[in-house]
Amino acid sequence: MNDLPVNLVGYAIVPAVVFGLAYFPIVTYLARGLVSSYSKVDLRRRFLAAAVDVSLVVTSVSLYTATGAVPFLVGAAAYVAIRDAIAGRSVGKFLFGLMVIHLESGRPAGGMASMRRNLLFLLPGANLVALGLESLMIVRDPQGQRLGDRLAQTQVVEGFTVGELARGLAEWWRRFLPEATRRRPRQAA
């Protein structure tokens, strides 16, 4: 038990302090080469999307704590790292009509970009400091880019919402049904 304070200092507090001290110089350095023509998304939607994602991670970590089943902890870490890898959307971003794009290509972010932009949240100690500093950076930056976005050359932009997707699918289905049920004249043999 005597090693607990030493471990806590070594694994959580020192990385948190180092990360906190290095954060703004790194952001400033990386901002020099970053140009984006995309506008900043609605902060309310962005933070609500983040709340959905955080609730999924907290639920998984709580299940690990309650059961001791390591797959819950591994699943939480994997979700944090690659949550934006599928079409540039996490569950929260999908629900609130946002997506992450790679600035060089303009295409949705993939697995590597998602890992680069979210790696900060997996570093013990630094992850807690990152939550506050990254949130502050999202609010302060003209395009809403945080350090993770600058490292991965990404930005969160407007996408389609779940409602728009549902309306689009319903419209497609309404057009498809008449085509599929229309009788076609038989050709003579």
Residue, then its C-alpha position, 0 to 999 in steps of 0.5 A: m500500500n505504501d507504493l500507491p502514492v508513488n505510483l499515483v504521482g508517477y503514473a498520473i500526476v507527473p504526466a498531467v503536470v507535464f501535459g498541462l505545461a506543454y499544451f499551449p506551446i504545442v498548440t501554438y506551434l502546430a497552429r502555424g501550418l494549419v489553414s481551414s476553410y471550414s467554419k466552426v460548428d455549433l458548440r452546443r451540438r459538439f459538446l452534446a455529442a461529446a457527452v454521448d461519447v463520454s457516457l458510453v465510455v463511463t458506462s463501460v468503465s462502470l461495468y468493468t468496475a462492477t464486474g472486473a471483466v477486462p473486455f469492458l475496459v478494453g472496449a472503453a479504451a478502443y472506443v476512445a481511440i477510434r471513435d471517429a473512424i467510421a465515416g468520421r463519426s462517433v455515436g455522439k457525432f452521428l446523433f448530432g449531425l457532425m463529422v470529422i474530416h481530414l483537412e488535406s483531403g476533405r474526406p471523413a477521417g479514418g482510423m489513423a486520424s481518429m487515433r491521432r486526434n484522440l490519443l491524448f485521452l488515453l494517457p493516464g493523468a494527462n487525459l484529465v487535464a486534456l478534457g479541460l484544455e481541449s474543451l477550452m481550445i474548442v471554444r477559443d479556436p476560430q475553427g473549433q480545433r483542439l490539439g488532437d485536431r491539429l495533430a491529426q490535421t482534422q476538423v469537426v464539421e456539419g454533417f447530416t443528422v439522424g433525422e435527415l438520414a431517416r427522411g432520406l431513407a423514407e423518401w427513397w423507400r417511397r420512390f422504390l416501392p412503386e418501381a418494385t411493384r409496378r407490373r412489367p409487360r411480359q415479352a413474347a417468347 
